[in-house]
Every structure is written in structure tokens, then in C-alpha cells.
Amino acid sequence: MRVLLLDLDSTRPDHLGCYGYHRNTSPNIDRIASEGMRFDNYYTSDAPCFPSRTALMTGRFGIHNGVVGHGGTAADVRHEGESREFQSRLAGESFPALFRKAGMKTALVSPFGERHTAWTFYAGFNEIYNTGKAGMESAEEVTPVVLDWLDRNGGQDNWMLYVNYWDPHTPYRAPDSFGNPFENEPLPAWLTDEVFERHREMVGPHSAREINMYNNRDWPEYPRFLGELKDGGDLRRMVDGYDCGVRHMDDNIGMILDGLQKKGILDDTVIIVTADHGENMGELGIYGEHGTADQGTCRIPMIIRWPGLTSGTVDSGLHYHLDLPPTMAELMGRQAAPSWDGRSYAASILSGEDTGRDSLVISQCAHVCQRSVRFGDWLYIRTYHDGYHLFDKEMLFDIKQDGHEQHNLAAQRPDLCREAVYRLTEWHDDMMMSMDFDVDPLWTVMREGGPYHAKGHLREYAARLAETGREQYVEELRRRHPREPR
């Protein structure tokens, strides 16, 4: 058995052709989808990067594994304490350990452990190839490492290769020589002039006037990524920059597929395409960031091409990304690890059975502190720390009719908000009752001053708002964040 897992950082599904995007960003990913199963309602449980990958690799929600943010004590995997044995639980219960136990060689091509000093990310891998730029590498620096590994190891029967690409992550880094294949193609239809002008009036890090978090500085070395979106031309450059990153990455995925084909092993290799999170491109007024617990950030692609099983099919059920480890275990005839929180959806792949959940709870504590409930056609977002965005405490969106979250219906549908809060409370009770700790790490983040990327920056941001004629927002921001220095 051979397994290739492609982890495509910051890739949102609705910018891929196989998910209905109007631009030709992903012909090679589309090819994989045409030969496998595409999952349309697949979400990371915990966003963004470090929490998401920790949840996947441990098989556990952030509230259980302890990692929900990018700094402070909620940015380390929890110690097992007195119950720790000669080896920690991750030695045998990490996602890669599943393949090791099946007698497979495991290899990782990624700089992620170094980027976030996330050393637990390496648990279970035989071989680790750090591509060396802490997530700033472009695809042409990653692909040669992958092809070299496949040249040396691909002919073996039992391996799992995990490959991490970064091109859709800010700052969009497709090389100048790549050009812009989308310069004459329309933007997504929902990004109208009226919507963009409304976004220009919103505040917060990565809003249209502060793409560079708390200011509008450009990065000259990354011309596809702008510090501010002043007009429709800038908006086009932003979207085109993201899409060029996706297409450049996809071209490199095509090189890997060609390499597998030349070795005669493409047809019998399991290929999994997924991401750690998406990328807000206007949702909630945020551009070029993955900083909320919403559809733009937390919905991710999942495509599984398993030779001999279902092909060219779609699953519409609600699933977490941490459902992948138990799913792979069942498909491989192995036992799921006892600590895993996920639930197998192997029956969807094997027989088309509906294995989706009734609802999902998704979390974000690195840029804001939010927990959200995805149920039916609805997304309910509860905000505990707004990350200086002035979000309402409750937001409710009809994802079927308003997938880009432009109309908050919380005031009109208090009944649905109450249902969502009930679902959130039930989930929280289950989580707290099923762990050895009595601390929810979301509240650890709050007690430590707020999310890492929105802590201690209010004075700087208030000055920026005053400089740009938006003083009217400063008083409310200070009221909401009284612990911040003035």
C-alpha cells in the first residue's frame, strides 16, 4: 500500500475547479477528484495552522490536546502528567503512527515543525525533510525534494508520504516568471463594488485598509500581496495573487503525478488532498488571512482517491478533518487509537453511506476567540474576543444562500441562535467530561490577555485608525478591551 497525502496550506475549496470555481486554478487536483471522492462539507475543528495540524496529528480536538492558539500556554500540546509512560501517547497514537503500526515507512516533507516549534508534529515519522524556510518556500523548492524521495523510495510497496505546500498562504509567492493566467478573467461574482466599498469601512487586522495586520505596508519582495486594497484594481491583484498561488502549486502537484506515472505506481497509490484551513477573501471583511471560526477559514478541501473504490463521487455530510485518522484505520483494517476524537466515514467511501454528523463545533483562538456551530444550512458564530474587529457577540449566516457571510441574521432568528447555543453547550459538556483536565484552553487564552495575534496591539491600531479618519471606532475598541494599554 502506498499513500500520498498533500497538505495544501490555506487552500479554500471554492477556489478549486472541482468544487465549482470558474477559474482554471486546479486541473491536477481536479483530475484526482474525478477519480476519487470529494467531500463538500469538510471542516477543520481548530484553526488556524498550528491548532489544525495538531488536531489532525493527535486525532483530538484542541480543547483536549491543549493547542488552540499560536502563543502562550495554549500553544503547547498538553503534558500527560503522572500517567505518562516510557513513551508518550503520541508514540503510538499519532496519525502517522497508524501507518508505522501497519509496517509502512512514513516520511514528511514540511518545515512546519520549525515554523511553530511544533515538534510534536513530527511524531510517528521515520523520515523528516525540512524544506528550510519556515513556510516561506515556494513550490519549486518543495517539489524536487518530493521527486527525489519518490525516486529513491516510490518503488517500495509500503509507504506514506506527507507533503506540505505553502503557495496559497500569504504572502502569495508564485514567482514573477509564472505570470498571471487570470488577468482577464472575472472576479468571484459576489465581490461587487458595493460589497467592496462596505468592506473598506470595516475595521480590524487584515481588513481591506490594513491587509498587513495593523498597517498598510506592502512587501516589495512579494508583489502579489498588497498592504491595502484601495480600489477594484487592488482587489483584483489580491484575488489573482491567491489564485496564482493555487495554480502554481497545482502545476507542481502535476509534476508529482507525472513522477508517479513514470514509476508505474500512480494507479495503485492512495492520494489524499486536503488543507489545514482556508483563507478569508472578503468573508467578515477580512482578506488574506485565516483568522476566524467561519466558512472562509474553517471549511477545507478533502479528496480521497482510493484505487478500486468509489470514483468521481461527492459526499455532502458534515465531517471534521480529525475524522481522517479513524477513517484511514478502518479502510486499512486497523483499530482506531483509543484517544482519538474522530469518527470514521469509511462507509461513505466504501458504499456511499451517509456518515455525516448532525453538527460541528469549530474553534479559533489565534486571531480571535470564537466557537462556531455548523448545522443544517446554518453557521452560528459566538465571539468571546473580537480581535479588534468589532464583531457582534452572535452572528448567524445562512450558508446555503449567503456562503460569503454578508448578512448576519442573528437578530431575525433568535430561535436558531438558541438551538446553536444548545448544541455548543452539549459539545462543551461532552468535551469537558471526557478529559483529565478541568481547563478549557479557550479561557486560558482569554485569561492570558487574548489571542496571540491580537494582544497588546490596540494602542498601535488606535493610532492607525486616528491617522486614517476612523477615530469613531477607537472608543468602542477600548471599551471592549479594557486590559489593553492605552
N, C-alpha and C positions, 0 to 999 in steps of 0.2 A: 504494500500500500504506500502511495506517495501523496502527500498533502502540501499544497502551496497556499499559504494564507497571505493575502495582500491587504495590509492595513494602510488605508489612504487618508492621511491626516486631513481633517477639516473638509471632507468631501460630503456635500449635501446631495441626496439622491435626486432631487428635482432639477439638478444641473447635469444629469446624465441622460443620454438618449433613451436608454432602456426604461427610464422612469417617465418618459414623455417630454423631455426637454426639446425645444425647437432647434437648438444649435447642435451641430455635429461635434460634440465635445469628447465622445467616448466610444468610438467604433470597436475597439478591442474589448472593453468592458461589456459593451452591448452583445458582442459575439459570445462571451462567456454566459451572459444572461439567457441568450437564445438557446443555449444547450443545457441550462440548469433551471433552478427555481429562484425567482425573485420575490423578496419579502417587502411588502409595501408599507407596513406599519411597524417598523423596527426601530427601537429607541435605546440609546444609552441610558442606564439607570442613574448615572452620576456624571456630570460634566464639570469642567472640560477635560483636558488631556490627561493629567495625572490621575484624577479620580476615575475617569472612564477606563483607562487601561488597567488600573489596579483592580477595579471591579471585575473586568474580564479575566485577568490572570489569576485572581484569587477565587473567582466564582461567587463573590459575595458582595452585597450592597455596601456602599460606603458607610452607612450607619453601622454596619457590622465590622468591616475591615478597618475603619477608622479614618480612611483617606477621603476627604470631601473637598479639600481646597489645595492651594498652591503654597501655603506658608503657615507658620505656627504649628501648634501641636496636632492639628487636624490634617497635616500633610506628611504624616508618617504612618506606616502600617502598624496597627496595634501590636504590642508585645503580648505573647501568650501568658506570660507570668509564670506562676508556680506549675502550671500544667505542661509547660514546655518540656519536651523530652530531648534526647540526644540531638535529634534534628527537629527543626520547626515543622509546623504543619505544611508549609509551602513545599517542603522537600517531596512530599508525596501527593499533595492535593492541589498544586497549582495546575493551571490548564496545560502547560507543556508537559507536566509530569504524567498526564494521561497517556501521551504518546510514548514517553520513555517506558512506562509500565507495559506497553504493548510491544516493546522491543524495537522501537523506531528511533532513529537518530534525529535529534532536534537541533535546529540551527536558527539563529536570529540575525537579521541584517537591519540594524537600527541604532541610532545614537540616543534613544530615549532615556535609558537609564542614567546617562551622564547629564542630559538636559535638565532633568528634575531631581538629580541624585536619587533616582527611584531604583535603588539596587535590587529591591525585591522583584522588579520586573524581569530580572534575569533568571529567576528560579525555574529550574526544570530544563534549561537549555544545555545541550552538550557543547555547542559552539556559539560564540557571540562575535559578531563583526560590527564594530562601532565605526560608522562612516565618517565620524570625526568632526562634524561642525555643529553638534548640539541642536540639530533640527534646522539649520540654515542651509543644508546641502540641497542642490538641485538634482533632478532625476538622473542626469548624465553622470553624476558622481556615485549614484547608488547602483544603477543597472550593471556596470562592469563587475561589481562585487558579487551580484546575484549570478550573473552568467558564468563567472569563474567558479563559483561554488557548484553550480549545476554541471559544469564541465567535469569537475572532479568527483561529484557525488551522485549526479542525477541518475546514472545507470543502476544504482543500487535499488533494492526492492522496497526498503522500509525507511522512509524519512518524512519529516515535517519541517518545511522551511517557511519561516515567518519573515515577511519583507515589509518594511516601513518606508513609504514615500511621503514627501512633505510639500510638494509643489503647490497644492491649493491653500496651504497655510500662509497667512500674512508674514512678511511682505511678498506678494506674488512674484515669483522669481524665474519664470520662464525666460531663458536668455534672449537678448535682443535679436539674435540671429533667427529665432523662432518666428519672428514677425507677429502679425495679428490676423489670423484667419477669420475673425468675426467682425472686422471693422465695418463691414457693410450689412451686417445682419441686425435685425431689430432687437431691442432690449426685451426682457420679460414684460408682457403686456400690462401687468398690474402696476409697474413702476411708471405711472403717469406724471406729467408735470405737476398736477395738483398734489399728488401724493408726495413727490419730492419736495415741493415747497413747504408742505406741512412738516416733513422731516427736518427741514432746515431750521424750524422754530423749536425743535426739541432739544433737550439738554442731556448731558451725561457723556462719559467716556465712550469713544467710538461712535458718537453721533455724527451727523453729516458735517458739522463745523469743527469737530475735534476727532478726526479719524485716528490721529496719533495719540489717543487716550485723553490727555489733558491739554493738548495744544494742537496746532495745525501744521507742525513742521513736516516737510517732505523728507524722504530718504533718497538722495540723488543716486545712490548706487542701486536703487530698486525703482526704476521709473514707472513701473506698472502699478505701484502702490502710492496713493496720494494722502497728504495730510489733511486735506479739506475738500469737500465736494461743493463747489461754488455754483455750478450750473450743470445743465444737461450733458455738456461735453465731458465734465469731470465724472459724472455718474457713469457715462459710457466707459470711460477709461477704467473705472473701478470694476465694473462688471466684466468687461473684456479681460482685464488683468486676471481676475479669478478664473474665468473660463479658459484663458490661455494656460494657466497653471494646470487645470484639469486635463486639457488636451495634450500638453507636453508630457504629463505623467502617463496618460493613456498610450501615447506613442511608445514610451519606454516599456509599458506592460506588453505591448505588441512584440517588442524585441524578446521579452522573456517567453512569450508563447511561441515565437519562431524558434527560439533555442530549444524548447521542449519538443517541438515538432521535429527538428533536425536530429535529436537524440532518439526519436521514435517512442517517446513516452507521454506525449501530450494527451492522447486519447484515454489513457488509464490513470491520469493524475487528477485527484480531487482538487478543485480550485475554489477557494472562498474569497470573496471580495467584500470588504466592509470598511468601517472607519471608526475613529474614536468619538467623533462628534461631527456636526455640520458646521455651517458658517452663516451667521445672520447677514443678509444682503438687503437690509431695509426693514426687516421684521423688528417691531418695537422701536423703530427709528435708529437701529444700530447697523453699522456697516463694517465689514471686515473684521468681525470678532465673533467669538463663540462664548458669550458671557451671560446667558440667561437659561432658565429652565423652560424652554419653549420649543416650538416646532422647528424653527430655523437652526437652533443649536443642537437639539437632542434627537431629532429624527436622523437616522443614518441609513446608508445602503446596506443590504445584506443579500448576497447572491451566492448560492451554493450549487456548483456543478459537480455532481457525483456520477461518474460514468456508470451506465446501466440502470440508473434510477430516473425519476421524472425529469422531463426536458421541456424547456420553453413554457413553464407554468408559473403561476403567480399565487402567492399566499397573502391574504389580506388581514390575517389575525394580528392581534397586538402581542408583541414579543419584546423582551429585554435582550440586550446583547449578552448579558451573563447567562442567558438560556443556551448559548452555544456550547459550553463545555459539557453539560449533561446530554445535549443532542448528539454531539460527536461520540460521547461514550456509548450511547445506545446504538448508534449506527456501526460502531466498531465492536459491538458485543462485549463492552466493558461495563463495570459498575461506576456509577457516578460517585464522586467523593462525598462523604457524609457532611462536610461543612458547606457544600455549595448551596446557594440560594435559588439557583435557576431551575427551570422546568423544561424537560425535553420536548421539542417539537418534531422529533424524528418521524412520527406518524404522518405529518404533513408531507414530508419528502417521500416517504415510502408508499403512501396510499392516498394522499390528498386530503387526509382527515383535517378537520378544523381543530387546531390545538391552541388557538389564541386565548389570551387572558381576558377577563371581564374589564379590567382596568390596569393602568400602570401608574406608578408614582416615580417621577423623575426629579432629580435634585441638581442644584448648582450653588456652590458656596465659595467660588474663587473670585468672581467679579461682583456678584450679588449673593444674597442668601434667599433662595426661593425653593419651594417644593411645589410641584405641579401634578395634576391628575389628568391623565388621558383616558377618556371613557366615551363610548359611543362616537358621536361626531364632535365631541367637545374636548377642549383643553382649558382647564382651570388652573390659574397661576396664583399662588399665595406668596406674597413678598414680605420677608422679615427685615431685610436690609436692601435698600433700593440701589446701592452702588452709585449714588448721586444722580440717578435718572428720574427721580420724582414719579416712579411708578405708583399706581394705585395699589392698595393692600390686596385687593382682589381684582383679578382680571379673568374674563371668560370669553372664549372665542369659539365660534362655530367653524371648526377646521374644514368641514366639507364645503362650506360656502365662502369662507374667509381664511384660507390657508396661510395667508401672509399677515394675519393678526392686526388688521387695521381698525376693527370695531369691537371695543370692549362692551360686552353685553351683560356684565355682572349686575348692573342696576336693574335691567329689564327682566332678568331671570334669576331671582334670589332662590327659587326652588332648586335650580341646577347647582347653584353655589353650595347650598346646604347639602345636597347629595354628594358633591365633590368633597366637602369637608368631612362628611361621614366616612367616605372611602379613605381619605387621607388619615383620619384618626384610626380606623381599623388597621390600616397598613402599619402605622406607627406603633400601635399596641402590639401587633404581631412581631415587629422587629425588636422592640424593647424586651419582650417576653422570651425571645429566642436567642439571647446572647448573655455572656457572663459579665457584661459591663452595664452600668446604670446611667451612662452619659451618652446623650445624642451629640455627635460631633458638630452638627449644625449649631448647637447652642454653645459649644466650645469656641467656634469661630466668632460668634456674636460676643461672648464674654471677653475674647482677646482683642476686641476693637473693630471687628467686621472683616469682610472678605479681603484677602491679601492685596488684590489689585485696586481696592477702593478703601484704603485705610491710611489716614494721615495726609491725604491729598486735597482736603477741602479748601484749605487756605489758598493753595496754588490755583485750584479750579475757580474759586470765587473771584480771584484777581483776573483770570481769563474771561469770565463772564462779564465783569465790570468793564474790561477793555473793549468788549465787543457789543456793548449796549444791552446786555441782558441782566442788569442788576436786579430786576424784579424776582429772579429765581433764587437769589442768594439767601434771603431771609428764610425761605421755606427749607432750603437745604440745611441751614444752620439749626433750624428748629428740629428737623428730623435727626440730626447728628450732633447732639449737644456735647459729646465727648471729644469731638474734633477740635484741634487748636484753631483759634480764630486769627 
